[in-house]
């Protein structure tokens, strides 16, 4: 079974949010430092997993956003002389 990169995104996001909370609550520096180093490693791993994911789609830029599709329009010029 293929693993989705969303797990890596969730873990990295939760760790970095936890580090932010720990900084604001004045946790000991060594805890924050080591978790920050681990967080940086997880960011690199997350980016690698997302970029190497074998994901394909049939959507193009013409589809814009899926929740608000835009129909392509055809613009015709009137009285235009082609050579």
N, C-alpha and C positions, 0 to 999 in steps of 0.2 A: 504494500500500500504506500502510495506516494504521500509524503508529508507536505502540508501546505505552509507557505512562508508566514501565514497569519499568526501561527504560534510564536514564531521568533519576534514578530512585531509586537505582540501582546506582552511577551516576557520583557523585552527591552523597554517598552513604554512604562510598564509597571515598576521596573527597577529604577528608571530615571525619575519617575514621579516620587518614588520612595526616597531617593537621594535628596530631592528638593525639600520634602517634608522634614527629613532628618536635619538638613542644614538650618531650616527655620526653627527647629526645636533644640538647637545647640547640642547635638549628639557629639560624642568624642571625635576628634579629627581623624584618628586612624580608621574608624568605621567608615566615615564618609569618604576618605581617600581611597580605601581599598574597594569599596563599592563603585566609586567613580571609575577606577581602572577597569573593573569588571564590566561596567556599563559601556565604556569605550570599546572594549573587545566585542561586546554583544552588538553594538551598533555596526561595527565592521562585518560581523557574521550575518547580521540581519540584511544589510545591503547586498552582500554576496548572495544570500539565499533568494532575495527578491529578484535580483538581476539574472540569476541563472535558472529561475523557475521556468518550466516548460509550459508556458501559457500562450494560447493563441486565440484570436478572435476574428470574426469576419467584419467587425465594425471599422469604419474609417472616420476621418475627420468630418466627412459630410454628414455623419449621423449626429454630431454635436454631443449633447448629453442624452443619456437614455431616458431620464425622467422628463425631459422637455425636448422631444425630437423636433427638428426643423426640416421641413420639406424643401428640397432644392428648388430654386426658382430659375426660370429661364428668361434671360433678358434679350429682347430683340430690338435692334436699332431700326428705326424707320427712316426711309429715304437715304439709306447709306449706299454709296456707289462702290462696288468692289472692282478692282482692276485686275 
